């Protein structure tokens, strides 16, 4: 009969798929129940014993199925966020305990940053466009950093997280954080760009972590919209522009502006024709050709387009950055609390041959 118990148990486990630690604990519980059942059953009366054992086996299997399933459903890790654990001394454990990270419990999301810490309810505090930031103080004497910043965003099961160590000696506006953990699947999602834009040098976006070292100076420096959006202005390159009239018809407003940063257009490839790679700079002839090739570089200023659209009593904004030859290099929405408020861009992106879903995953060149 013990074999019957175990067969039912394994079937329940296959259906529920708990984590290994929970499975081992339940197996130990089953073994104990089997031993106790054997001790309680008096000898003889085989028909009664058989009937009772069948009923107990069914009850145990049902109880285990419910217990295991509840364990899985109640604390479900969210995809992409099984975070590294950072100890008080600043040491990093990338094999973090299973209860460190972001979890979903009955459609609510919780962040737990240490194994014995209290889960933090972060439901509704982040989206595909807005980051949630949790700051955890550190002992600066041992780690050299005064705090950790947990930055995360996304939706559903597509949630990613970055962990940063903050340098107390960094100058305001500098990239003051050292990236110690990040999901490489999501290189530069909008919520992460929003965090960088709001926390570093004004108007400048630069990705952390070495995945993308482009630096762009956005031309839109701010916007204002009074109650009911009766008067709407944007500030572009230090100049305030009143766009209230342009938005009155409810149509998309587009302002093309030349950027302040340059992009490489190209070099004269014929100057290094026949030079084997890697270049042997000790050869005077090769060195001369390479210098001529580098000097032939042609640059041009990026082209920016600032977009705005009235949405009820709100105004949505965005800025798109194109290389001189017209290739999309970067884009950034503003005043769009989630992906649901990006529908106003549908016509614009369709006109350029994209889809909004594809654009949401765009992380630049």
C-alpha positions in Angstrom: 0.0 0.0 0.0 2.9 2.3 0.6 3.8 1.9 -3.1 0.2 3.0 -3.9 0.7 6.1 -1.8 3.9 7.0 -3.6 2.4 6.4 -7.0 -0.4 8.8 -6.2 2.1 11.2 -4.7 4.2 11.2 -7.9 1.2 11.8 -10.0 0.1 14.7 -7.9 3.6 16.2 -8.1 3.7 15.9 -11.9 0.5 17.8 -12.1 1.5 20.6 -9.7 5.2 20.9 -10.6 6.5 22.4 -7.3 10.1 23.4 -6.7 12.6 20.6 -5.6 12.8 21.7 -2.0 9.0 21.6 -1.6 8.9 18.2 -3.3 11.4 16.8 -0.9 9.5 18.2 2.1 6.3 16.6 0.9 8.0 13.3 0.3 9.2 13.3 3.9 5.7 14.1 5.0 4.3 11.2 3.0 6.9 8.8 4.5 5.9 9.9 8.0 2.2 9.4 7.3 2.8 6.0 5.8 4.8 5.0 9.0 2.1 6.3 11.3 -0.7 4.5 9.3 1.2 1.2 9.6 1.5 1.6 13.4 -2.1 2.5 13.9 -3.6 -0.4 11.9 -4.3 -3.5 14.1 -3.4 -7.0 12.7 -6.1 -9.0 11.0 -9.4 -7.7 9.6 -7.8 -7.4 6.1 -11.0 -6.2 4.3 -11.5 -3.3 6.8 -7.8 -2.5 6.6 -7.8 -2.5 2.8 -10.9 -0.3 2.6 -9.4 2.2 5.1 -6.0 2.2 3.3 -7.7 3.0 0.0 -9.6 5.8 1.5 -6.6 7.2 3.3 -4.5 6.9 0.1 -7.1 8.9 -1.8 -7.3 11.5 0.9 -3.5 11.8 1.1 -3.1 12.2 -2.7 -5.9 14.8 -2.8 -4.4 16.7 0.2 -1.0 16.6 -1.4 -2.3 17.8 -4.7 -4.1 20.7 -3.1 -1.1 21.6 -0.9 1.4 21.5 -3.8 -0.8 23.4 -6.2 -1.5 26.1 -3.6 2.2 26.4 -2.9 2.9 27.0 -6.6 0.0 29.3 -7.2 0.3 31.3 -4.0 3.9 32.3 -4.7 4.6 32.3 -8.4 8.0 33.7 -9.5 7.6 36.2 -12.3 9.5 35.4 -15.5 12.9 37.1 -16.0 13.1 38.1 -12.3 15.0 35.6 -10.3 17.3 38.2 -9.0 20.8 38.1 -7.5 21.0 38.5 -3.8 23.2 41.3 -2.4 24.3 41.0 1.1 24.9 43.8 3.6 28.6 43.8 2.9 28.0 44.3 -0.8 28.9 40.7 -1.8 26.8 39.4 -4.6 25.3 35.9 -4.8 24.0 35.2 -8.2 22.5 31.9 -7.1 19.9 33.8 -5.0 17.5 31.9 -2.9 14.2 31.0 -4.6 12.3 33.5 -2.4 14.4 36.5 -3.5 13.0 38.3 -6.5 9.6 39.4 -7.8 6.5 37.2 -7.1 2.9 37.2 -8.1 0.3 36.2 -5.6 -3.3 36.3 -6.8 -2.7 39.0 -9.4 -0.6 41.1 -6.9 3.1 41.6 -7.3 5.6 41.5 -4.4 9.3 42.3 -4.3 11.6 40.5 -1.8 15.2 41.6 -1.8 16.6 39.4 1.0 15.8 35.8 2.0 14.5 36.8 5.4 13.0 40.2 4.4 9.4 41.2 4.3 7.8 41.1 0.8 6.9 44.6 -0.5 3.6 45.0 -2.3 4.5 46.8 -5.6 1.2 46.2 -7.4 0.3 49.2 -9.7 3.6 51.0 -9.1 5.3 50.0 -12.4 4.5 49.4 -16.0 6.1 49.0 -19.5 6.9 52.7 -19.4 7.2 53.6 -15.7 9.8 52.0 -13.4 9.5 51.0 -9.8 12.6 52.0 -7.7 13.4 50.5 -4.3 16.3 51.9 -2.4 18.1 49.8 0.2 20.7 51.3 2.5 24.1 49.6 2.7 27.0 49.8 5.1 29.3 52.0 3.1 32.3 51.1 5.2 32.4 47.6 4.0 31.0 47.9 0.5 32.1 51.3 -0.6 28.6 52.1 -1.7 25.9 53.7 0.4 22.8 52.0 -1.1 21.4 49.7 -3.6 18.8 50.6 -6.2 16.4 48.0 -7.5 14.8 49.2 -10.7 12.1 47.1 -12.4 9.4 47.4 -14.9 7.2 45.5 -17.4 3.8 43.8 -17.2 2.4 40.4 -16.7 5.1 37.8 -16.7 7.4 40.0 -18.8 9.0 41.9 -15.9 12.7 42.6 -15.8 14.9 44.1 -13.0 18.2 45.9 -12.7 20.2 46.2 -9.5 22.6 49.2 -9.1 25.1 50.1 -6.5 25.1 53.8 -5.7 28.4 55.7 -5.3 28.0 58.4 -2.7 31.0 60.3 -4.2 29.4 60.7 -7.7 28.7 64.2 -8.9 25.0 65.1 -9.5 23.9 64.1 -12.9 26.7 61.6 -13.4 26.2 57.9 -14.0 26.7 57.3 -10.3 25.7 53.7 -10.2 27.5 50.5 -11.0 25.3 47.9 -12.6 25.6 44.5 -10.8 22.6 42.7 -12.2 20.4 43.1 -15.3 18.3 41.1 -17.6 20.1 40.9 -20.9 17.0 39.8 -22.7 15.5 43.2 -22.2 18.4 45.6 -23.1 16.8 49.0 -23.0 13.1 48.8 -22.3 11.1 52.1 -22.1 10.8 51.9 -18.3 14.6 51.7 -18.0 15.1 54.6 -20.5 12.7 56.6 -18.3 14.8 55.9 -15.2 18.0 57.0 -17.0 16.4 60.1 -18.4 15.0 61.2 -15.0 18.2 60.4 -12.9 21.1 61.5 -15.0 22.3 64.6 -16.8 19.2 66.6 -18.0 18.3 65.9 -21.6 20.9 63.2 -21.9 20.2 59.5 -22.2 23.0 57.0 -21.8 22.5 53.3 -21.1 24.3 51.6 -18.2 25.9 48.2 -18.2 27.9 48.4 -21.3 25.1 47.1 -23.5 24.6 50.4 -25.3 27.1 53.2 -25.0 25.3 55.7 -27.3 24.8 59.2 -25.8 21.9 61.3 -27.1 20.8 64.7 -26.1 17.0 64.9 -26.5 15.8 68.3 -27.8 12.6 68.4 -25.8 13.5 69.7 -22.4 10.0 69.9 -20.9 6.3 70.6 -21.3 3.4 72.2 -19.5 -0.3 71.6 -19.7 -2.7 73.5 -17.4 -5.9 72.1 -16.0 -7.9 70.5 -18.8 -5.0 71.2 -21.2 -6.4 74.5 -22.1 -2.9 75.8 -22.7 -0.1 73.5 -23.8 3.6 74.4 -24.3 6.8 72.5 -25.0 10.3 73.6 -24.4 12.7 72.7 -27.2 16.4 73.6 -27.1 15.7 76.3 -24.5 12.8 77.9 -26.4 9.2 77.6 -25.2 6.7 76.9 -28.0 2.9 77.3 -27.5 1.2 74.4 -29.3 -2.3 74.8 -28.0 -3.8 75.8 -31.3 -2.0 72.9 -33.2 -3.6 70.4 -30.8 -7.1 71.9 -30.8 -8.3 69.7 -33.7 -7.1 66.6 -31.9 -4.6 65.7 -34.6 -1.0 64.6 -34.1 1.5 67.5 -33.9 5.0 66.9 -35.2 7.9 69.3 -34.8 11.1 68.4 -36.7 14.3 69.7 -35.0 18.0 69.3 -35.8 19.8 67.6 -33.0 22.9 68.6 -31.1 24.7 65.3 -31.4 26.3 63.9 -34.6 26.3 60.5 -36.1 28.8 58.9 -38.4 27.6 58.8 -42.0 30.5 56.9 -43.4 34.2 56.7 -44.4 36.0 56.2 -47.7 36.5 52.4 -47.8 38.7 52.6 -50.9 41.5 54.1 -48.8 42.1 50.9 -47.0 41.6 48.6 -49.9 44.1 45.7 -49.8 45.0 46.3 -46.2 44.8 43.0 -44.3 43.1 43.0 -40.9 44.1 43.4 -38.2 46.0 46.4 -39.4 49.7 46.3 -39.0 50.3 49.8 -37.8 54.1 49.2 -37.6 54.1 49.2 -41.5 54.4 52.9 -42.5 52.3 52.4 -45.6 49.5 50.7 -43.8 49.5 53.3 -41.0 49.3 56.1 -43.6 46.3 54.4 -45.3 44.5 53.9 -42.0 45.0 57.5 -40.9 43.7 58.7 -44.3 40.7 56.4 -43.8 40.0 57.7 -40.3 40.3 61.3 -41.6 37.8 60.6 -44.3 35.0 60.2 -41.8 31.8 62.2 -42.6 29.4 63.2 -39.8 26.0 64.7 -39.8 23.6 65.9 -37.1 20.8 63.6 -36.0 17.3 64.6 -37.0 14.7 64.7 -34.2 10.9 64.7 -34.3 9.0 65.9 -31.3 5.4 64.5 -31.3 2.4 65.6 -29.2 -1.3 64.6 -29.2 -4.3 65.6 -27.1 -5.9 62.7 -25.2 -8.9 64.0 -23.3 -7.5 66.4 -20.6 -4.0 64.9 -21.0 -1.4 65.5 -23.7 0.9 62.7 -24.7 4.4 63.3 -25.9 7.3 61.5 -27.6 10.6 62.1 -29.3 12.1 60.1 -32.1 15.8 60.4 -33.1 16.9 59.6 -36.6 20.4 59.3 -38.0 21.3 61.8 -40.9 20.4 59.1 -43.4 17.0 58.5 -41.8 17.5 55.4 -39.7 15.6 55.3 -36.3 18.2 55.4 -33.6 16.2 56.0 -30.4 12.7 57.0 -29.3 11.2 57.9 -26.0 7.5 58.5 -24.9 6.4 60.9 -22.1 3.3 61.2 -20.0 2.3 57.7 -21.0 1.7 55.7 -17.8 1.5 52.4 -19.6 1.5 50.8 -23.0 -2.2 51.4 -23.2 -1.5 55.1 -23.6 0.7 54.6 -26.6 -2.1 54.0 -29.1 -1.9 57.7 -30.3 1.4 56.7 -32.0 -0.2 54.0 -34.1 -0.7 56.1 -37.3 2.8 57.5 -37.0 4.6 54.2 -36.7 2.5 52.6 -39.4 3.4 55.4 -41.8 7.1 54.5 -41.1 6.6 50.8 -41.8 6.7 49.6 -38.2 4.2 48.1 -35.8 3.7 49.4 -32.2 4.6 46.0 -30.8 7.9 45.9 -32.6 8.6 49.5 -31.6 8.1 48.6 -28.0 10.9 46.1 -28.3 13.2 48.5 -30.2 16.4 49.2 -28.2 18.3 51.3 -30.7 21.2 50.6 -33.1 
